[in-house]
Amino acid sequence: MTGRMQSSNMQNRNTTALAVLAQIVLALIWGYNWIIMKSVLRYMGALDFAALRNGLGGLLLLALLPLTGRSLKPPPWRVVVPIGLLQGVGMSGLSQLALVAGGAGKTAVLVYTRPFWVILFAALFLNEKPRAPQYAAALVAAAGLLLVLQPWDWHGTWLSSLLALASGASWAGGSVVAKRAFRHQSVDLLGLVAWQMEIGGAVLAVLAVATHDRPIDWSPPMMLALGYNVVLATALGWGLWLFILRVLPAGVAGLATLATPVMSVLLAWWLLGERPDGAEGSGIALILLALVLTGADTWRAGLRRIFRCFPEFQM
């Protein structure tokens, strides 16, 4: 019996360690993807790329559904259609448009203000009262946004910043719709993502054709960028995310989403030479601090659970 318990504990330790490693890999993949999304605009229009990455990424996820024992049957249309419009079209399309004039790092940070929009929308539509730390985080984020947007200087990339914020709000709207749906029925997350990407990709394709202003340069760099989005950022990324959600506490799993904009800022600084000025850099730092404050209590509880698996690291 003791040997069996020791074997089970060792297996749990190994699985937890793999999930933590998966978080690091996922943050690198999704963080670097903002560099890819910015760079690919040299070869094609923003909506063209958004349509291709959603459509092909969704097709790859659909192909993976039967391989993982899941049904190809789409979730209820009243759920998947609004999520597809909000996340596939709104989040993906607006964020790509924001990158036309905005820096990759700053755009990623503004899109990842999603948690603050979720708090607002959940209070309005799900009757969820914000906690005290969330109020404090919202005030810090508001100060950060003021410094990033710099309304006293409208000669900057303010339109790009507003598009990125709208992208984050749209992403949050899709999350709230999904959360409400999950209250009443069981929906497979991977299937939902696959189908909402296909819906978003179809609508984005129509918009891309209607606004097409230059031909696509089907060069090797563009194909590599598209492959990165479809294979790594979508298929592998969502596979890692589902594994992380299954193994780690929800609060700790959320750390991967916090690490993504941090990685994008650092990589944009290193690879693209993006150097925010003093006010903008301070604003980005405040927004990232606010994201930390938003989930600090749940992250602490989740981290305590993880460290119980590794007593040798406890003081």
N, C-alpha and C positions, 0 to 999 in steps of 0.2 A: 504493500500500500504506500509506504514511504517513498519507495523508488518511483512509483507511478506519479506521486505528487511532485517529486523533484523533476521528473521528465516533463510534466505539464507546466511547471513554473518556468523551466528552461525554454520550452516552446513559446510561452507567453512573452518571455523576455526577448527572444529572437524576433517574434512577430512585431512587437512594439518597436524594437530597434529598426526593423525594416520600414515600418510606417514613418518613423521620424526621418529616416534617410529619404523616403519617398517625398516627404514635405520639402526637404532641401532641393531635391531634383526638380520637383514641380515648381517651386519658386524660381529656380533658374530658367526652366523652360518657358513659363508664362512671363517672367520678367524680360527675358531676351526677346520674346515675341513682339514686344512693343518696339524694339529696335528694328525688327524685320518689317513690321507693319508700316513704320515710318519710311524705311529705305525703299520698299517696293513701289512707292508712289512715283519713283523715277520711271517706272516701266508701264504703269497703267493708272486709270482713274480710281478714286477712292471707292466709289460704289461698285465698280467692276470687281475690285479685289474683295470687297465685303461679300458680294454675291457669290463669287467663286469659293471663298473659304467656307462660307456657310453651307452652300449646296454640296460641295465635295466632302466636306467634313461630316455633314449629316449622312451622306450616302455611306461613308466608311463606318460610321457608328451603326447604321441600320444593318450593314453586313455583319457586324460583330454581335448583334443581338442573338441570332440563332446559335452562334458559336459559343455563347455563354449561357445557353439554356433559356433565353428570354423569348417572348413572343414578339412577332413583327406587328401585331395588332396595335394601331395607334391609341394613345390615351383618348379620353372623351374630347371631342372637338371643342366643346365650350371651355375646356381648360387649355388645350395645346395651342389653339389659334391665338387667343390674347397673349399668351406667353411668347409665341413665335413673333408676334408683332412688336411686343415690348422689348424682348431680349434679342431676337434675331435681327429685326429691322432697327429698332430704336437704339439699343445698346451698341450693337456691332456697327451699324451704318453711321450713327452720329460720332462714335469714337474715331472711326476711320476718316470721316470728314474733318474732325478736329485736328487730326495729325497733318492735314495739308499745310496749315500755317503754324501749328503749335508744336512744341518740342515733345519728344516721346516720353521723357520722364515726367514733365509737368502734366501732360495729358493723362498718363496712367494714374497719377495721384488724384487728379480731379474726377476721373471716372470711378476710382475706388472710394469716393465719398459715399458710395452706395449705402453703407450702414446707417448713415445719418438720414438719408431719404427713407430707408426701411423703418426707422424709428418713427418718423413723421407719418408715413402712410399707415403703419400698423396702428398708431394712435387714432388716426382718422377713420380707418375702415375695419379694423379688427378689435377696436376697443382695448388695446394694450397700452397701459399707462407706462410712460418711460420711468426708469429708475434714476435716482439722484446722480450717480456717476455719468449717466447718459446726458443729463442736462449740462453738467460741467464740460463734458466732451464736446457737446454742440456749441457751447460758447467759445471754446478754444478753436474749434474748426471754423466758426464764423470769423474769428480774428484772422485765421490763416487764409481764408478765402478772400478777405478784404485786401490782404497784402499781395496775394497772387493776382487778383483781378485788377487791382490798382485803378479804381474808377476815376481817380484824379488825372489819369494819363490814358485817354482812350485811343492813343496812337499805336498801342501795342497789339498783341494778339488776343484782344478781349473776345472777339467772336469765336475763336478757337476754344477759349476757356469756357464760354457759355455752352458751346456744343458738347464739350467734355462733361460739364455738369449735367446737361440734359441727358447725356448717355448714361451717367450714373443713376439719375432719377428714373430713367426708363428701365434700367436693369433692376432697380429696387421695386418698381411697379410689377415686373414679372415675378419677382421673388414673393411679393405679397399675394399675388394671384395664386401662385403655386402653394403657398402656405395655407391659404384658405381652402384650396382643393384637397390638400393632404388631410385636412381635418375631417373630411366627409368620405374619403375613399382612399384606397391604397393605389399609388401610382409608381411604377418603376421609374427611377430617376434617369437611368441611361436611355430608356425608350423615350421618355419625355424630352430629353436633350436632343436626341436624334431627330425626332419629328418636328420640334420647334425650330431646329436649324434648317430643316428642309422648307418649312413654311416661310421662315425669314429669308432664306436664300432665293425662293421663288419671287417674293415681293421685291427684294433688292435687285434681282435680275431685271424685272420690269422697269424699276426706277433707273437702273444703270443704262438700259437701252434708250429710255426716254431722254436721258441727260448726257448721253455719250458724246464726248467732245474730242477724243483722240483715240487712235487705234492702240490695241494692246501690243506691247513689245514682248513677244514670246521668246525671250532670251533665256539662257541658262540661269542667270541670277533670279529672274522672275519665277521660273519653274522651281528653283530651290526654295524660294520664299513661300510659294504656294504649298510645296511638299512639306515644309516645316510646319505650316499652319494646320494642314490636314492630318498628317501622321503624328507629329510630336505634340503640338499644342492642343489638338482636338482628341485624337484617338488615345494616344498614350497619356495625355494630360488628364482626361476624364477617367481613364482606367486607374491612374494613380490616386485621383481624388476620391473615387468610390472606395478604393482600398483603405485610404486614410480615414474616411468616415466610418468604415466598418470596424477599424481597429482602435482608433484613438477617441477620447472624449470629444464631443462636438466643439467645446470651447478651444481645445488645443488644436483641433483640425483647422479652426479658423485662422490660426497663426500663419498658415500657408498663404492665405489671401492677403494678410497684412504684409508678409515678406515680398510679395510680388511687386507692389509699387516701389518698395525700397530698392529692390534689385533693378528695376527699370530706371530709377533715378541714377543709381551708381553706374549702370552700364551705359546710359545715355551720356553721362559725364565723361566716361572713359572712351567710348567708341565713337560718339557723334560730336564730342566737344561741346556739349550743351552746358553752358555756365550761367546759371540764373543770377540775376543781380541780387543785391542785399535784401531788398524787400521781398522779392519773389522767393528767394531761397529760404528766408525766415518763414514765409507763409507756407511753403511746402513742409518745412520742419514742424510747424504747428499742426497742420492737418494730419501728418503722420503720428504726432503725439496724441492728437484727439482720437485717432483710430485705436491706439494702444489703450487709452482710457475707456473707450467704449466697451471693450471686452475684457478688461483687466481682471474683474472678479471671477468670471467663468474660466479664464485662462489659468489663474492661480489654482483654482480647484482641480482643473484637469491636469495641470502639471504635477500637483501633489499625487494624483493617482498614478501617473507615469513613474514618478520617482519611487513609489512603493515597489515597483518591479525591479528597481536597481538600488537596493539598500546601501551598496558600497559607495554610492555617490552622495548619500545623505550625511549631514554633519552630526 
